[in-house]
Structure formats: structure tokens, C-alpha cells
Amino acid sequence: MNAKRNEWFKVIVCSIPLFSTGIFKGGSSMVAVHLMGLYMVILLSVFLILDRENGIEKNKFLLPLTIFTGASFIVTLFSPAFLSSMEGFLEYFAYLVFFVSLLLIKPDKKLLLFGVFVFSLIELIVCFFQIGSPRVSGTYEYANFFVLPLVFGFLYSFKLGNKIIKYSLMFLFFIFSLLTASRIVLVLILILPVLLFKRKKFALVAPVLLGLVLLTPNPVSKRVIGNVRVYSLQRPNIWKQAIKTGLDRPITGWGLRSFEKASLRYNFPVDGKYSMRAKIAHNQFLQYFAEGGVILFLSYLYLFFVFFMNFKKFGETERILIMVIFIHSLFDNVLYLPSNFLIFIVVLFTSENSEEDYKVNLSLPVKFIAVLLSLIYLFPLSSYFFIKKGEAEFRDKKYIKSLNSFSLAEALWPLPGYSASLATANEQMFYETGLLGYLSFASYLYGRAMESNPIDWEMPFKIYEFFKRHKKSIHNKDAADTAESFLLKAIELNPKDRDLYEILRKDYRERGMHKEADKIERQINSIFLSKD
């Protein structure tokens, strides 16, 4: 009995990250990522300290995951937006810590998979409350990425003994996969019978299912026949945009979490307008190429190389799900949300049936160093707390208190956005006191924020607006030229934003610089009014 309780305890503590990220919309917010990382580091530290004989279970995916995490660190070191990329690295480092924790704690693999199945069931229940909405997404923020837990639930249902429960759940998971309106469901219908080669009858069912899905009214068929936002049909153009972005820095890329900003220079028109922007590459491999160059691209590809080299050695559920992740990676960012990446990690862990251990003898000081790793997540978490506190104080017009809170947040974790928040607080203090020192420090903070993330067009535009607001207070005859230089920098980083050109043209007209204004006019006509 005690042994069984111990196994369940291991499974529960190892499942907490998955269930907790589910609560946070799949882990889409950075606070969820940092909480996840903090928990995983503490979990690993406690186990290392309490367990005197550490033996790490042998697993084929330990090396590929370590290489992937190392690649993300190298990418971050060479990123022009170091701090923003560091946020991404901390997320990937948390996944590696989680995987190592599983190898050390060794929870029962069948029970752990059952835990993921329970997660899928909870998501399924949430879907019932979303019937009638355009797309179901469970607790996730994005419906596209919600397919993975539903596919896992569908696959796990094969293992259930009671046929009524088994086929009922399979049916429900399949129906709600359709209700996500994700077109990847069509691909899954085609590949699942091929992968389930022991169940040949499903190969006969696949064409029938595919025909029904395409011919009957449902969210997927509506999206396939074109009843969808125009931008949803632009995947090939987005992929070209990602490739061009990656080729600008082919070795180490632009840095993690940089795609949305770095790819803007290659934005493309939809219906003749540049109003839409790609936040992600809609292809996991190309996303990693744009953000991490060939280093991150190849390290992610190596994970699947190891998988294909050992394809028949894995269990059926693990084999199919990893294959699904591979195929889904070709059409979307399946691992964009932490919940999905954690499911991936669990499946990689349970795929190995080896009972061999690597003996790891760590001294007590080394184990306590692992505890200190928690600081890398405590700093951003504490900073986030002070940012939210400062925002609330600013709304309540408690400007001095908000200034102190923003100062602490920026000192703990000097992200560009936090520096900008502190600059705003100093600017407000200038309005309250009239002291130019606050204005000078605000200018410095805006500049530092732009240096921290030189690929973000919004920061130089904020500085431009800052100089325009305070052109009378800043006793500098070149203030107008200075403001203009930042606006030009914003246009350089985001050359397909018509509003920026219009603002610059208006500024030139107001300053009597008509030749420059005419030049901008010609650029607007060439970029935004061309019939081509």
C-alpha cells in the first residue's frame, strides 16, 4: 500500500506543471512560464538533496534535449535582443529540468500517462461549455494548439478495456477535434490509420472519415472551402517570410521570441493591405530557424532523427503522438504553448523502456547550487509582481509609489518594456513637479530600452512621441531632427506600416520640408498603392 501511495505521489508532483499551465491558458503568459520553471527547479533540488543515491534513468532523448537547450542558450548569447531571448531560454531550460526530474524521480510511466489522460479529459469537459462558439479551445488561448491534448486523449482511449467507454471517448475526442476548426485534423485522419498498422480496418475507415469531414458542414470543412479569414490562407507566404527572416542571421537567428518583430521587414500584403502581421511562423521548424538559425533548427530536427532511428522500439501511443507532433510541426507551432511542450516531454520520457541507470554522485554543495538556480526564476517573478503593483498605483495616481515599484521591477529584471514603464512614471513625475531631472532620466530609460531590444520598432516610435511631447521642455534646437531620426528608425524596422510614413510626411510638411515630404509621398505610392 505504501509503495502504491509513493508511486501516486511521484505522479502527482510530476503532473502539477501540466495541470497548472492549463489553468494559465496553456501557459501563454510569461508569469506561468516562470512559475513553472521555479516549481521544476525546486522539485529537482528537493529530490537531489533528499535522495542520497541519485541514479538517472537512461533515455535516448536526454542528449537531444540537452543539445536543444544548449542551442537555445547559444542563440540567446548572440541575440541582439538578449533579455527578450533570455525569457525564451528560461522556458526551454525549465523543460530540460522537468525531463531530468522525471529521469531522477522515475514516476510510474503508465500512471504518468494516465495523468496526462486526465488532463485531456478535463479539457474535454471544458469543451462542452464552449459548444456554439466559433472554435473550441478548452482552457487554451489558441484553438490551433489545442488539438494535441485531444489527440492524446483519442489515442489513450484505445487502451481502455470497457468498449462503451472506449468508443464513446474516442468519438468525443474526435468530434471536439473537429470543433477546434484546425485543418491539421485532416492530416491526422490520413496518418492515424497508417501509424496504427496493427489495426488495418482503420485504413478502410480513413477515406470515409475524410469524405464525411469534407462534405458535411463542420468547422474544419468550412475553413477548407474558404469560409475563413483571408489571413488564415497565407501559410505559404508566412513560411517565405520566416525563411527570409532566418537568412538575415542564418547561424544564430534573431533570438528566442523575436519572430513577430524581426519578420516585419518581410511583411506581405493581404488584399492589397499590410494590416495583418504574423506573430508566429506557423511552422515549428521555420520558427526555430528564424529565431535560432541553423543551430536551433538542427537541434530540434535531431530530436526527431533520434525518434525515427528508434521508431519501432517505442510504444504505440508514444510512437504515434511523437509522429503527430512532427507532422503538426510542419504546419503550425504545435509546441508554442508550454502545456503542449510538457506533454511532449512526458511522452519522450515514457517512450524509453530501459531500466538502466546512470549513477550520479553529487556532493552536498553541488546539490545546493541546484537550489540557487531557483533565483533565475525568482528575479523575473518578483519583477512581474512589482510591475503589476506599479501599474495599479499609477492608475490610482499614486505616482511616487508607482515610481518606486517600477524602479524595483526594472532593477530585478530590466526588460525593455519594464524600462519603458519606469520612463513613463518619470515623465509623469515631471508633469507633477516640473523638474527636468525626471524628464532627462525618462529620456535615458527610453534609450536604454531601445538598446536592449534593437529589433522592436515600437520603442523608437515611443521615443519619437516622447520628443514630440516635450519639444518645448527639451531646450535643444535639434530636438525636431532627433525626433525624426527615431521615427526613421521605426520605419526601418517596420517598413510596411503606412501610418508611420503618414506621420513622417505630416511632420515634414509642418516643418516646411516639402521636398522630403514629396519623397515620402512617392514611397507611400510605391509601397502601398502599387497595383502589383
PyMOL commands that set and color helices and strands:
alter all, ss='L'
color gray80, all
select helices_A, chain A and resi 2-23+30-50+62-77+82-105+109-128+144-159+163-179+184-195+201-215+219-224+230-233+235-248+259-266+284-309+311-313+316-329+338-350+364-372+375-395+399-412+416-433+436-452+458-469+479-493+498-510+514-528
alter helices_A, ss='H'
color red, helices_A
select strands_A, chain A and resi 54-57+357-360
alter strands_A, ss='S'
color yellow, strands_A
deselect
rebuild
show_as cartoon
